[in-house]
Amino acid sequence: MIIDILSWILLLTGGALGILGGIGIHRFPDFYTRLHAGGITDTLCAMLILTGLALQAGWSLAAFKLGMIFMFLFFTSPTASHALASAAMHSGLKPRLEGDEPAGVPHHD
Amino acid sequence: MFIAVTLAILVTIGLALARALAGPTTYDRIAAANMFGTKTVLLIAVLAFLSDRADLLDIALVYALINFIGVIAALKLVTRGNFHGSSDKDSGII
């Protein structure tokens, strides 16, 4: 019972964080802030949802597979975010700083 | 309860898809596609519990692997302009 309630809390928090990250990636003004919003959903939302599902599964093969997915996302999503930010920085995409022109202007080189 | 989480993930996927369609730079699109892929992994994992078929988790695991490789490959293609690994920046399209 307690485990059920705990897993529901984890699942709903994960879903709420997912929606928040979606709103963030939709509304933030430039690429790097959008990457930050996407990083929230890649790490915390995914991990809360997977932990909640593993609590629902109990000690079983499904929980082991969820743990494998957890470990894989734990290592790959920061790597992907870092590769994205580094490639964008390398290609000359500047972060939008305070006082720059308003958002929505495409920034091609 | 699983249905609520499924709907939340679907809303997130929709917002990421909107950014992928609208995003001004290519990197915005790749970031949105990366987020889309991660959310798809979560969606498959939740659907495995919703429909009570634990073997869907294998598909989620494989999708996580493919998503990471796909993002890195797309990033390399965009940055270098090819897949065959020259580190010469002048030959890229950027």
N, CA and C atoms of all chains as a GROMACS GRO file, in nm:
protein
  609
    1MET      N    1   0.083  -0.121   0.000
    1MET     CA    2   0.000   0.000   0.000
    1MET      C    3   0.086   0.125   0.000
    2ILE      N    4   0.180   0.128   0.095
    2ILE     CA    5   0.269   0.244   0.101
    2ILE      C    6   0.352   0.252  -0.026
    3ILE      N    7   0.396   0.134  -0.074
    3ILE     CA    8   0.476   0.131  -0.196
    3ILE      C    9   0.393   0.179  -0.314
    4ASP      N   10   0.263   0.141  -0.316
    4ASP     CA   11   0.174   0.188  -0.423
    4ASP      C   12   0.166   0.341  -0.423
    5ILE      N   13   0.139   0.398  -0.305
    5ILE     CA   14   0.126   0.545  -0.298
    5ILE      C   15   0.256   0.612  -0.338
    6LEU      N   16   0.369   0.554  -0.291
    6LEU     CA   17   0.499   0.613  -0.325
    6LEU      C   18   0.522   0.609  -0.475
    7SER      N   19   0.486   0.496  -0.537
    7SER     CA   20   0.511   0.487  -0.682
    7SER      C   21   0.418   0.579  -0.759
    8TRP      N   22   0.294   0.598  -0.710
    8TRP     CA   23   0.205   0.693  -0.777
    8TRP      C   24   0.261   0.834  -0.769
    9ILE      N   25   0.311   0.868  -0.648
    9ILE     CA   26   0.370   1.002  -0.634
    9ILE      C   27   0.486   1.020  -0.731
   10LEU      N   28   0.572   0.917  -0.738
   10LEU     CA   29   0.687   0.928  -0.829
   10LEU      C   30   0.642   0.941  -0.974
   11LEU      N   31   0.542   0.859  -1.013
   11LEU     CA   32   0.497   0.862  -1.152
   11LEU      C   33   0.434   0.997  -1.186
   12LEU      N   34   0.351   1.048  -1.094
   12LEU     CA   35   0.285   1.176  -1.126
   12LEU      C   36   0.384   1.290  -1.126
   13THR      N   37   0.482   1.287  -1.033
   13THR     CA   38   0.584   1.391  -1.036
   13THR      C   39   0.664   1.385  -1.165
   14GLY      N   40   0.696   1.263  -1.209
   14GLY     CA   41   0.768   1.250  -1.335
   14GLY      C   42   0.688   1.303  -1.452
   15GLY      N   43   0.559   1.271  -1.456
   15GLY     CA   44   0.476   1.323  -1.565
   15GLY      C   45   0.466   1.474  -1.561
   16ALA      N   46   0.453   1.531  -1.440
   16ALA     CA   47   0.445   1.677  -1.429
   16ALA      C   48   0.575   1.742  -1.475
   17LEU      N   49   0.689   1.681  -1.437
   17LEU     CA   50   0.817   1.736  -1.482
   17LEU      C   51   0.831   1.726  -1.632
   18GLY      N   52   0.776   1.617  -1.689
   18GLY     CA   53   0.780   1.605  -1.835
   18GLY      C   54   0.705   1.718  -1.902
   19ILE      N   55   0.584   1.748  -1.851
   19ILE     CA   56   0.507   1.857  -1.911
   19ILE      C   57   0.579   1.989  -1.893
   20LEU      N   58   0.640   2.008  -1.773
   20LEU     CA   59   0.713   2.134  -1.750
   20LEU      C   60   0.828   2.148  -1.848
   21GLY      N   61   0.901   2.038  -1.870
   21GLY     CA   62   1.011   2.044  -1.966
   21GLY      C   63   0.960   2.068  -2.106
   22GLY      N   64   0.843   2.011  -2.139
   22GLY     CA   65   0.786   2.036  -2.272
   22GLY      C   66   0.750   2.182  -2.290
   23ILE      N   67   0.688   2.242  -2.186
   23ILE     CA   68   0.657   2.385  -2.195
   23ILE      C   69   0.785   2.465  -2.207
   24GLY      N   70   0.889   2.421  -2.133
   24GLY     CA   71   1.016   2.492  -2.138
   24GLY      C   72   1.077   2.488  -2.277
   25ILE      N   73   1.079   2.367  -2.337
   25ILE     CA   74   1.142   2.358  -2.469
   25ILE      C   75   1.058   2.430  -2.572
   26HIS      N   76   0.931   2.452  -2.541
   26HIS     CA   77   0.847   2.525  -2.637
   26HIS      C   78   0.862   2.675  -2.624
   27ARG      N   79   0.890   2.726  -2.505
   27ARG     CA   80   0.880   2.870  -2.484
   27ARG      C   81   1.012   2.941  -2.455
   28PHE      N   82   1.119   2.868  -2.423
   28PHE     CA   83   1.244   2.936  -2.388
   28PHE      C   84   1.303   3.008  -2.509
   29PRO      N   85   1.380   3.116  -2.486
   29PRO     CA   86   1.414   3.204  -2.598
   29PRO      C   87   1.526   3.155  -2.689
   30ASP      N   88   1.624   3.082  -2.641
   30ASP     CA   89   1.730   3.042  -2.735
   30ASP      C   90   1.770   2.897  -2.713
   31PHE      N   91   1.863   2.850  -2.796
   31PHE     CA   92   1.891   2.708  -2.801
   31PHE      C   93   1.940   2.653  -2.669
   32TYR      N   94   2.029   2.724  -2.600
   32TYR     CA   95   2.090   2.668  -2.480
   32TYR      C   96   1.990   2.656  -2.366
   33THR      N   97   1.901   2.755  -2.354
   33THR     CA   98   1.799   2.743  -2.250
   33THR      C   99   1.702   2.630  -2.284
   34ARG      N  100   1.673   2.614  -2.414
   34ARG     CA  101   1.587   2.502  -2.454
   34ARG      C  102   1.652   2.369  -2.423
   35LEU      N  103   1.784   2.363  -2.443
   35LEU     CA  104   1.857   2.240  -2.412
   35LEU      C  105   1.848   2.210  -2.263
   36HIS      N  106   1.852   2.314  -2.182
   36HIS     CA  107   1.837   2.296  -2.038
   36HIS      C  108   1.700   2.238  -2.004
   37ALA      N  109   1.596   2.292  -2.069
   37ALA     CA  110   1.461   2.239  -2.043
   37ALA      C  111   1.450   2.095  -2.089
   38GLY      N  112   1.512   2.064  -2.204
   38GLY     CA  113   1.509   1.925  -2.249
   38GLY      C  114   1.588   1.834  -2.156
   39GLY      N  115   1.695   1.887  -2.098
   39GLY     CA  116   1.776   1.806  -2.006
   39GLY      C  117   1.700   1.766  -1.881
   40ILE      N  118   1.608   1.854  -1.835
   40ILE     CA  119   1.524   1.818  -1.720
   40ILE      C  120   1.444   1.693  -1.750
   41THR      N  121   1.379   1.693  -1.867
   41THR     CA  122   1.295   1.577  -1.896
   41THR      C  123   1.381   1.454  -1.927
   42ASP      N  124   1.504   1.475  -1.976
   42ASP     CA  125   1.586   1.359  -2.005
   42ASP      C  126   1.634   1.290  -1.879
   43THR      N  127   1.657   1.367  -1.773
   43THR     CA  128   1.715   1.305  -1.655
   43THR      C  129   1.610   1.281  -1.547
   44LEU      N  130   1.561   1.388  -1.485
   44LEU     CA  131   1.481   1.368  -1.364
   44LEU      C  132   1.346   1.305  -1.396
   45CYS      N  133   1.280   1.353  -1.504
   45CYS     CA  134   1.150   1.298  -1.538
   45CYS      C  135   1.162   1.150  -1.571
   46ALA      N  136   1.261   1.116  -1.654
   46ALA     CA  137   1.278   0.976  -1.692
   46ALA      C  138   1.307   0.890  -1.569
   47MET      N  139   1.392   0.941  -1.480
   47MET     CA  140   1.430   0.858  -1.366
   47MET      C  141   1.317   0.842  -1.268
   48LEU      N  142   1.237   0.948  -1.246
   48LEU     CA  143   1.123   0.934  -1.155
   48LEU      C  144   1.022   0.834  -1.211
   49ILE      N  145   0.994   0.844  -1.342
   49ILE     CA  146   0.895   0.753  -1.400
   49ILE      C  147   0.947   0.609  -1.395
   50LEU      N  148   1.074   0.590  -1.428
   50LEU     CA  149   1.127   0.453  -1.427
   50LEU      C  150   1.131   0.396  -1.285
   51THR      N  151   1.165   0.481  -1.186
   51THR     CA  152   1.165   0.433  -1.048
   51THR      C  153   1.024   0.398  -1.002
   52GLY      N  154   0.927   0.481  -1.042
   52GLY     CA  155   0.789   0.450  -1.006
   52GLY      C  156   0.742   0.320  -1.067
   53LEU      N  157   0.778   0.298  -1.193
   53LEU     CA  158   0.740   0.172  -1.258
   53LEU      C  159   0.808   0.053  -1.192
   54ALA      N  160   0.936   0.071  -1.152
   54ALA     CA  161   1.008  -0.039  -1.088
   54ALA      C  162   0.946  -0.072  -0.954
   55LEU      N  163   0.895   0.032  -0.881
   55LEU     CA  164   0.826   0.004  -0.755
   55LEU      C  165   0.698  -0.074  -0.781
   56GLN      N  166   0.630  -0.044  -0.892
   56GLN     CA  167   0.510  -0.121  -0.926
   56GLN      C  168   0.544  -0.265  -0.960
   57ALA      N  169   0.661  -0.285  -1.022
   57ALA     CA  170   0.695  -0.418  -1.070
   57ALA      C  171   0.740  -0.510  -0.957
   58GLY      N  172   0.794  -0.453  -0.848
   58GLY     CA  173   0.847  -0.538  -0.744
   58GLY      C  174   0.978  -0.602  -0.787
   59TRP      N  175   1.019  -0.707  -0.712
   59TRP     CA  176   1.145  -0.774  -0.746
   59TRP      C  177   1.118  -0.873  -0.857
   60SER      N  178   1.142  -0.831  -0.981
   60SER     CA  179   1.114  -0.922  -1.092
   60SER      C  180   1.208  -0.889  -1.206
   61LEU      N  181   1.191  -0.963  -1.315
   61LEU     CA  182   1.273  -0.936  -1.434
   61LEU      C  183   1.241  -0.799  -1.491
   62ALA      N  184   1.113  -0.758  -1.480
   62ALA     CA  185   1.074  -0.627  -1.533
   62ALA      C  186   1.149  -0.517  -1.460
   63ALA      N  187   1.165  -0.532  -1.328
   63ALA     CA  188   1.238  -0.430  -1.253
   63ALA      C  189   1.384  -0.425  -1.297
   64PHE      N  190   1.439  -0.542  -1.327
   64PHE     CA  191   1.578  -0.544  -1.375
   64PHE      C  192   1.592  -0.473  -1.509
   65LYS      N  193   1.493  -0.499  -1.599
   65LYS     CA  194   1.500  -0.431  -1.729
   65LYS      C  195   1.484  -0.281  -1.713
   66LEU      N  196   1.393  -0.241  -1.621
   66LEU     CA  197   1.378  -0.097  -1.596
   66LEU      C  198   1.506  -0.038  -1.542
   67GLY      N  199   1.576  -0.116  -1.458
   67GLY     CA  200   1.705  -0.069  -1.408
   67GLY      C  201   1.806  -0.055  -1.518
   68MET      N  202   1.802  -0.148  -1.616
   68MET     CA  203   1.893  -0.135  -1.731
   68MET      C  204   1.864  -0.009  -1.810
   69ILE      N  205   1.733   0.018  -1.835
   69ILE     CA  206   1.697   0.140  -1.907
   69ILE      C  207   1.743   0.263  -1.829
   70PHE      N  208   1.723   0.257  -1.698
   70PHE     CA  209   1.764   0.367  -1.609
   70PHE      C  210   1.913   0.393  -1.623
   71MET      N  211   1.995   0.286  -1.612
   71MET     CA  212   2.140   0.303  -1.621
   71MET      C  213   2.178   0.360  -1.757
   72PHE      N  214   2.113   0.308  -1.861
   72PHE     CA  215   2.151   0.354  -1.995
   72PHE      C  216   2.118   0.501  -2.014
   73LEU      N  217   1.997   0.540  -1.973
   73LEU     CA  218   1.961   0.682  -1.987
   73LEU      C  219   2.051   0.769  -1.899
   74PHE      N  220   2.087   0.715  -1.782
   74PHE     CA  221   2.173   0.790  -1.689
   74PHE      C  222   2.305   0.827  -1.754
   75PHE      N  223   2.358   0.735  -1.836
   75PHE     CA  224   2.487   0.765  -1.899
   75PHE      C  225   2.472   0.837  -2.032
   76THR      N  226   2.368   0.807  -2.110
   76THR     CA  227   2.366   0.860  -2.246
   76THR      C  228   2.303   0.997  -2.257
   77SER      N  229   2.203   1.031  -2.174
   77SER     CA  230   2.139   1.160  -2.201
   77SER      C  231   2.227   1.279  -2.165
   78PRO      N  232   2.308   1.275  -2.056
   78PRO     CA  233   2.403   1.386  -2.040
   78PRO      C  234   2.506   1.390  -2.152
   79THR      N  235   2.546   1.270  -2.202
   79THR     CA  236   2.641   1.269  -2.313
   79THR      C  237   2.583   1.335  -2.437
   80ALA      N  238   2.457   1.302  -2.466
   80ALA     CA  239   2.393   1.362  -2.584
   80ALA      C  240   2.377   1.512  -2.567
   81SER      N  241   2.337   1.555  -2.446
   81SER     CA  242   2.320   1.699  -2.422
   81SER      C  243   2.453   1.772  -2.438
   82HIS      N  244   2.560   1.711  -2.382
   82HIS     CA  245   2.691   1.774  -2.393
   82HIS      C  246   2.736   1.782  -2.538
   83ALA      N  247   2.712   1.673  -2.614
   83ALA     CA  248   2.754   1.674  -2.754
   83ALA      C  249   2.677   1.779  -2.831
   84LEU      N  250   2.547   1.792  -2.802
   84LEU     CA  251   2.466   1.894  -2.870
   84LEU      C  252   2.517   2.034  -2.840
   85ALA      N  253   2.537   2.063  -2.709
   85ALA     CA  254   2.580   2.198  -2.673
   85ALA      C  255   2.717   2.227  -2.730
   86SER      N  256   2.806   2.129  -2.725
   86SER     CA  257   2.941   2.154  -2.775
   86SER      C  258   2.942   2.172  -2.925
   87ALA      N  259   2.860   2.094  -2.997
   87ALA     CA  260   2.856   2.110  -3.143
   87ALA      C  261   2.796   2.245  -3.180
   88ALA      N  262   2.692   2.288  -3.107
   88ALA     CA  263   2.630   2.417  -3.138
   88ALA      C  264   2.727   2.531  -3.109
   89MET      N  265   2.800   2.520  -2.998
   89MET     CA  266   2.897   2.624  -2.962
   89MET      C  267   3.008   2.629  -3.065
   90HIS      N  268   3.052   2.510  -3.110
   90HIS     CA  269   3.160   2.502  -3.208
   90HIS      C  270   3.120   2.563  -3.341
   91SER      N  271   2.990   2.547  -3.375
   91SER     CA  272   2.947   2.597  -3.506
   91SER      C  273   2.918   2.746  -3.502
   92GLY      N  274   2.938   2.810  -3.388
   92GLY     CA  275   2.925   2.954  -3.383
   92GLY      C  276   2.790   3.005  -3.339
   93LEU      N  277   2.706   2.917  -3.284
   93LEU     CA  278   2.577   2.962  -3.233
   93LEU      C  279   2.599   3.025  -3.096
   94LYS      N  280   2.575   3.157  -3.088
   94LYS     CA  281   2.603   3.227  -2.962
   94LYS      C  282   2.483   3.218  -2.868
   95PRO      N  283   2.510   3.207  -2.738
   95PRO     CA  284   2.399   3.218  -2.643
   95PRO      C  285   2.340   3.358  -2.647
   96ARG      N  286   2.210   3.366  -2.626
   96ARG     CA  287   2.145   3.497  -2.626
   96ARG      C  288   2.165   3.558  -2.488
   97LEU      N  289   2.229   3.674  -2.485
   97LEU     CA  290   2.259   3.737  -2.358
   97LEU      C  291   2.160   3.847  -2.328
   98GLU      N  292   2.170   3.901  -2.208
   98GLU     CA  293   2.080   4.008  -2.166
   98GLU      C  294   2.104   4.132  -2.252
   99GLY      N  295   1.997   4.189  -2.305
   99GLY     CA  296   2.012   4.308  -2.388
   99GLY      C  297   2.017   4.280  -2.536
  100ASP      N  298   2.020   4.150  -2.573
  100ASP     CA  299   2.016   4.117  -2.716
  100ASP      C  300   1.877   4.141  -2.771
  101GLU      N  301   1.868   4.124  -2.902
  101GLU     CA  302   1.738   4.145  -2.966
  101GLU      C  303   1.640   4.037  -2.920
  102PRO      N  304   1.510   4.062  -2.932
  102PRO     CA  305   1.411   3.967  -2.885
  102PRO      C  306   1.421   3.832  -2.956
  103ALA      N  307   1.352   3.735  -2.898
  103ALA     CA  308   1.363   3.598  -2.950
  103ALA      C  309   1.292   3.586  -3.084
  104GLY      N  310   1.309   3.471  -3.143
  104GLY     CA  311   1.240   3.441  -3.267
  104GLY      C  312   1.321   3.475  -3.390
  105VAL      N  313   1.437   3.538  -3.372
  105VAL     CA  314   1.520   3.570  -3.488
  105VAL      C  315   1.610   3.450  -3.517
  106PRO      N  316   1.601   3.392  -3.634
  106PRO     CA  317   1.688   3.280  -3.665
  106PRO      C  318   1.833   3.326  -3.670
  107HIS      N  319   1.921   3.243  -3.617
  107HIS     CA  320   2.060   3.282  -3.602
  107HIS      C  321   2.146   3.190  -3.687
  108HIS      N  322   2.145   3.215  -3.816
  108HIS     CA  323   2.227   3.132  -3.904
  108HIS      C  324   2.359   3.201  -3.931
  109ASP      N  325   2.459   3.121  -3.957
  109ASP     CA  326   2.590   3.178  -3.988
  109ASP      C  327   2.606   3.202  -4.136
  110MET      N  328  -0.402   0.540  -1.322
  110MET     CA  329  -0.281   0.615  -1.289
  110MET      C  330  -0.180   0.610  -1.403
  111PHE      N  331  -0.166   0.491  -1.462
  111PHE     CA  332  -0.076   0.481  -1.577
  111PHE      C  333  -0.127   0.563  -1.694
  112ILE      N  334  -0.262   0.572  -1.703
  112ILE     CA  335  -0.318   0.651  -1.814
  112ILE      C  336  -0.281   0.798  -1.800
  113ALA      N  337  -0.281   0.848  -1.675
  113ALA     CA  338  -0.244   0.988  -1.654
  113ALA      C  339  -0.100   1.012  -1.695
  114VAL      N  340  -0.011   0.918  -1.658
  114VAL     CA  341   0.129   0.936  -1.695
  114VAL      C  342   0.145   0.927  -1.846
  115THR      N  343   0.069   0.834  -1.909
  115THR     CA  344   0.075   0.824  -2.055
  115THR      C  345   0.033   0.953  -2.121
  116LEU      N  346  -0.075   1.013  -2.070
  116LEU     CA  347  -0.120   1.140  -2.129
  116LEU      C  348  -0.017   1.249  -2.109
  117ALA      N  349   0.046   1.253  -1.989
  117ALA     CA  350   0.148   1.355  -1.965
  117ALA      C  351   0.263   1.339  -2.063
  118ILE      N  352   0.305   1.214  -2.085
  118ILE     CA  353   0.416   1.191  -2.178
  118ILE      C  354   0.375   1.229  -2.320
  119LEU      N  355   0.249   1.201  -2.355
  119LEU     CA  356   0.204   1.237  -2.490
  119LEU      C  357   0.202   1.388  -2.509
  120VAL      N  358   0.160   1.461  -2.405
  120VAL     CA  359   0.162   1.608  -2.414
  120VAL      C  360   0.305   1.656  -2.433
  121THR      N  361   0.398   1.597  -2.355
  121THR     CA  362   0.538   1.637  -2.369
  121THR      C  363   0.589   1.610  -2.509
  122ILE      N  364   0.553   1.493  -2.564
  122ILE     CA  365   0.596   1.459  -2.699
  122ILE      C  366   0.540   1.560  -2.799
  123GLY      N  367   0.414   1.602  -2.778
  123GLY     CA  368   0.356   1.700  -2.869
  123GLY      C  369   0.430   1.832  -2.866
  124LEU      N  370   0.466   1.877  -2.742
  124LEU     CA  371   0.538   2.004  -2.732
  124LEU      C  372   0.676   1.994  -2.795
  125ALA      N  373   0.744   1.879  -2.772
  125ALA     CA  374   0.877   1.862  -2.833
  125ALA      C  375   0.865   1.859  -2.985
  126LEU      N  376   0.757   1.797  -3.034
  126LEU     CA  377   0.738   1.791  -3.180
  126LEU      C  378   0.713   1.929  -3.237
  127ALA      N  379   0.638   2.012  -3.161
  127ALA     CA  380   0.616   2.150  -3.208
  127ALA      C  381   0.748   2.224  -3.217
  128ARG      N  382   0.836   2.204  -3.119
  128ARG     CA  383   0.966   2.271  -3.125
  128ARG      C  384   1.049   2.216  -3.240
  129ALA      N  385   1.039   2.084  -3.263
  129ALA     CA  386   1.116   2.026  -3.374
  129ALA      C  387   1.069   2.081  -3.507
  130LEU      N  388   0.940   2.109  -3.519
  130LEU     CA  389   0.890   2.165  -3.645
  130LEU      C  390   0.923   2.313  -3.657
  131ALA      N  391   0.922   2.386  -3.543
  131ALA     CA  392   0.935   2.530  -3.549
  131ALA      C  393   1.078   2.580  -3.530
  132GLY      N  394   1.163   2.494  -3.467
  132GLY     CA  395   1.291   2.542  -3.417
  132GLY      C  396   1.376   2.611  -3.520
  133PRO      N  397   1.428   2.729  -3.489
  133PRO     CA  398   1.498   2.806  -3.592
  133PRO      C  399   1.628   2.739  -3.639
  134THR      N  400   1.706   2.683  -3.548
  134THR     CA  401   1.832   2.622  -3.591
  134THR      C  402   1.818   2.470  -3.599
  135THR      N  403   1.914   2.408  -3.666
  135THR     CA  404   1.914   2.263  -3.675
  135THR      C  405   1.933   2.199  -3.539
  136TYR      N  406   2.013   2.265  -3.453
  136TYR     CA  407   2.039   2.206  -3.322
  136TYR      C  408   1.914   2.202  -3.236
  137ASP      N  409   1.827   2.303  -3.253
  137ASP     CA  410   1.698   2.296  -3.184
  137ASP      C  411   1.622   2.172  -3.225
  138ARG      N  412   1.626   2.145  -3.354
  138ARG     CA  413   1.551   2.027  -3.402
  138ARG      C  414   1.611   1.899  -3.348
  139ILE      N  415   1.746   1.892  -3.344
  139ILE     CA  416   1.808   1.769  -3.294
  139ILE      C  417   1.779   1.752  -3.145
  140ALA      N  418   1.784   1.863  -3.069
  140ALA     CA  419   1.753   1.854  -2.926
  140ALA      C  420   1.610   1.808  -2.905
  141ALA      N  421   1.517   1.861  -2.986
  141ALA     CA  422   1.378   1.820  -2.972
  141ALA      C  423   1.362   1.673  -3.011
  142ALA      N  424   1.437   1.628  -3.114
  142ALA     CA  425   1.427   1.488  -3.153
  142ALA      C  426   1.483   1.397  -3.045
  143ASN      N  427   1.589   1.444  -2.980
  143ASN     CA  428   1.645   1.366  -2.869
  143ASN      C  429   1.545   1.352  -2.756
  144MET      N  430   1.478   1.463  -2.724
  144MET     CA  431   1.377   1.461  -2.619
  144MET      C  432   1.260   1.370  -2.659
  145PHE      N  433   1.222   1.380  -2.785
  145PHE     CA  434   1.116   1.294  -2.839
  145PHE      C  435   1.151   1.146  -2.818
  146GLY      N  436   1.277   1.111  -2.849
  146GLY     CA  437   1.317   0.972  -2.836
  146GLY      C  438   1.316   0.924  -2.693
  147THR      N  439   1.367   1.009  -2.601
  147THR     CA  440   1.366   0.969  -2.461
  147THR      C  441   1.225   0.951  -2.410
  148LYS      N  442   1.136   1.043  -2.453
  148LYS     CA  443   0.997   1.031  -2.409
  148LYS      C  444   0.932   0.907  -2.470
  149THR      N  445   0.975   0.868  -2.590
  149THR     CA  446   0.918   0.747  -2.649
  149THR      C  447   0.959   0.624  -2.568
  150VAL      N  448   1.084   0.622  -2.521
  150VAL     CA  449   1.128   0.512  -2.435
  150VAL      C  450   1.038   0.502  -2.312
  151LEU      N  451   1.015   0.619  -2.249
  151LEU     CA  452   0.930   0.619  -2.130
  151LEU      C  453   0.788   0.576  -2.163
  152LEU      N  454   0.740   0.622  -2.280
  152LEU     CA  455   0.602   0.588  -2.319
  152LEU      C  456   0.588   0.437  -2.339
  153ILE      N  457   0.688   0.375  -2.404
  153ILE     CA  458   0.680   0.231  -2.424
  153ILE      C  459   0.686   0.159  -2.290
  154ALA      N  460   0.771   0.208  -2.197
  154ALA     CA  461   0.782   0.144  -2.066
  154ALA      C  462   0.650   0.154  -1.990
  155VAL      N  463   0.584   0.272  -1.997
  155VAL     CA  464   0.456   0.286  -1.926
  155VAL      C  465   0.349   0.201  -1.993
  156LEU      N  466   0.352   0.195  -2.127
  156LEU     CA  467   0.253   0.113  -2.198
  156LEU      C  468   0.269  -0.035  -2.165
  157ALA      N  469   0.394  -0.078  -2.137
  157ALA     CA  470   0.416  -0.217  -2.098
  157ALA      C  471   0.340  -0.248  -1.970
  158PHE      N  472   0.336  -0.151  -1.877
  158PHE     CA  473   0.262  -0.176  -1.753
  158PHE      C  474   0.113  -0.155  -1.773
  159LEU      N  475   0.077  -0.060  -1.861
  159LEU     CA  476  -0.065  -0.032  -1.884
  159LEU      C  477  -0.134  -0.151  -1.946
  160SER      N  478  -0.067  -0.215  -2.045
  160SER     CA  479  -0.128  -0.330  -2.110
  160SER      C  480  -0.080  -0.462  -2.050
  161ASP      N  481   0.001  -0.455  -1.942
  161ASP     CA  482   0.043  -0.574  -1.868
  161ASP      C  483   0.121  -0.672  -1.955
  162ARG      N  484   0.203  -0.618  -2.042
  162ARG     CA  485   0.288  -0.705  -2.124
  162ARG      C  486   0.433  -0.665  -2.101
  163ALA      N  487   0.502  -0.743  -2.018
  163ALA     CA  488   0.636  -0.702  -1.973
  163ALA      C  489   0.738  -0.710  -2.085
  164ASP      N  490   0.708  -0.782  -2.193
  164ASP     CA  491   0.809  -0.795  -2.299
  164ASP      C  492   0.828  -0.666  -2.377
  165LEU      N  493   0.734  -0.570  -2.362
  165LEU     CA  494   0.754  -0.442  -2.427
  165LEU      C  495   0.876  -0.368  -2.372
  166LEU      N  496   0.918  -0.406  -2.249
  166LEU     CA  497   1.034  -0.338  -2.191
  166LEU      C  498   1.160  -0.362  -2.272
  167ASP      N  499   1.170  -0.479  -2.336
  167ASP     CA  500   1.285  -0.505  -2.423
  167ASP      C  501   1.289  -0.404  -2.537
  168ILE      N  502   1.170  -0.376  -2.591
  168ILE     CA  503   1.164  -0.279  -2.702
  168ILE      C  504   1.206  -0.141  -2.652
  169ALA      N  505   1.164  -0.106  -2.529
  169ALA     CA  506   1.206   0.023  -2.474
  169ALA      C  507   1.357   0.030  -2.461
  170LEU      N  508   1.418  -0.079  -2.416
  170LEU     CA  509   1.564  -0.082  -2.400
  170LEU      C  510   1.634  -0.064  -2.533
  171VAL      N  511   1.586  -0.137  -2.634
  171VAL     CA  512   1.647  -0.125  -2.767
  171VAL      C  513   1.627   0.016  -2.822
  172TYR      N  514   1.509   0.073  -2.796
  172TYR     CA  515   1.483   0.208  -2.846
  172TYR      C  516   1.576   0.309  -2.780
  173ALA      N  517   1.607   0.288  -2.651
  173ALA     CA  518   1.700   0.380  -2.584
  173ALA      C  519   1.836   0.374  -2.650
  174LEU      N  520   1.882   0.252  -2.682
  174LEU     CA  521   2.013   0.238  -2.748
  174LEU      C  522   2.012   0.307  -2.884
  175ILE      N  523   1.909   0.279  -2.964
  175ILE     CA  524   1.905   0.332  -3.100
  175ILE      C  525   1.893   0.484  -3.098
  176ASN      N  526   1.818   0.537  -3.000
  176ASN     CA  527   1.798   0.681  -2.992
  176ASN      C  528   1.930   0.753  -2.970
  177PHE      N  529   2.011   0.700  -2.877
  177PHE     CA  530   2.139   0.766  -2.849
  177PHE      C  531   2.228   0.765  -2.972
  178ILE      N  532   2.239   0.647  -3.036
  178ILE     CA  533   2.325   0.638  -3.154
  178ILE      C  534   2.273   0.728  -3.265
  179GLY      N  535   2.140   0.735  -3.279
  179GLY     CA  536   2.082   0.819  -3.383
  179GLY      C  537   2.111   0.965  -3.360
  180VAL      N  538   2.101   1.010  -3.234
  180VAL     CA  539   2.127   1.152  -3.208
  180VAL      C  540   2.272   1.186  -3.237
  181ILE      N  541   2.363   1.099  -3.193
  181ILE     CA  542   2.504   1.127  -3.216
  181ILE      C  543   2.535   1.125  -3.366
  182ALA      N  544   2.474   1.031  -3.439
  182ALA     CA  545   2.498   1.024  -3.583
  182ALA      C  546   2.443   1.147  -3.654
  183ALA      N  547   2.323   1.190  -3.616
  183ALA     CA  548   2.265   1.310  -3.680
  183ALA      C  549   2.350   1.433  -3.649
  184LEU      N  550   2.400   1.438  -3.526
  184LEU     CA  551   2.484   1.551  -3.487
  184LEU      C  552   2.612   1.553  -3.568
  185LYS      N  553   2.671   1.436  -3.587
  185LYS     CA  554   2.795   1.430  -3.665
  185LYS      C  555   2.769   1.467  -3.811
  186LEU      N  556   2.656   1.420  -3.862
  186LEU     CA  557   2.622   1.454  -4.001
  186LEU      C  558   2.604   1.604  -4.018
  187VAL      N  559   2.536   1.667  -3.920
  187VAL     CA  560   2.511   1.810  -3.932
  187VAL      C  561   2.640   1.888  -3.915
  188THR      N  562   2.726   1.843  -3.820
  188THR     CA  563   2.846   1.921  -3.792
  188THR      C  564   2.950   1.905  -3.901
  189ARG      N  565   2.969   1.782  -3.951
  189ARG     CA  566   3.078   1.756  -4.045
  189ARG      C  567   3.032   1.750  -4.188
  190GLY      N  568   2.905   1.722  -4.210
  190GLY     CA  569   2.858   1.712  -4.346
  190GLY      C  570   2.874   1.575  -4.407
  191ASN      N  571   2.936   1.481  -4.333
  191ASN     CA  572   2.946   1.345  -4.384
  191ASN      C  573   2.952   1.249  -4.267
  192PHE      N  574   2.954   1.118  -4.298
  192PHE     CA  575   2.960   1.019  -4.192
  192PHE      C  576   3.099   0.958  -4.179
  193HIS      N  577   3.191   0.991  -4.271
  193HIS     CA  578   3.314   0.914  -4.270
  193HIS      C  579   3.430   0.983  -4.201
  194GLY      N  580   3.397   1.053  -4.094
  194GLY     CA  581   3.490   1.079  -3.988
  194GLY      C  582   3.615   1.160  -4.019
  195SER      N  583   3.614   1.254  -4.112
  195SER     CA  584   3.730   1.340  -4.120
  195SER      C  585   3.714   1.452  -4.018
  196SER      N  586   3.822   1.489  -3.955
  196SER     CA  587   3.812   1.595  -3.854
  196SER      C  588   3.842   1.732  -3.915
  197ASP      N  589   3.845   1.736  -4.046
  197ASP     CA  590   3.873   1.862  -4.113
  197ASP      C  591   3.748   1.949  -4.111
  198LYS      N  592   3.755   2.059  -4.037
  198LYS     CA  593   3.635   2.140  -4.022
  198LYS      C  594   3.599   2.213  -4.151
  199ASP      N  595   3.697   2.235  -4.238
  199ASP     CA  596   3.668   2.312  -4.358
  199ASP      C  597   3.582   2.235  -4.456
  200SER      N  598   3.584   2.101  -4.445
  200SER     CA  599   3.506   2.022  -4.540
  200SER      C  600   3.360   2.013  -4.499
  201GLY      N  601   3.326   2.062  -4.378
  201GLY     CA  602   3.188   2.052  -4.334
  201GLY      C  603   3.101   2.155  -4.403
  202ILE      N  604   2.970   2.139  -4.383
  202ILE     CA  605   2.878   2.233  -4.445
  202ILE      C  606   2.861   2.357  -4.360
  203ILE      N  607   2.913   2.356  -4.237
  203ILE     CA  608   2.895   2.471  -4.150
  203ILE      C  609   3.016   2.563  -4.162
   0.00000   0.00000   0.00000
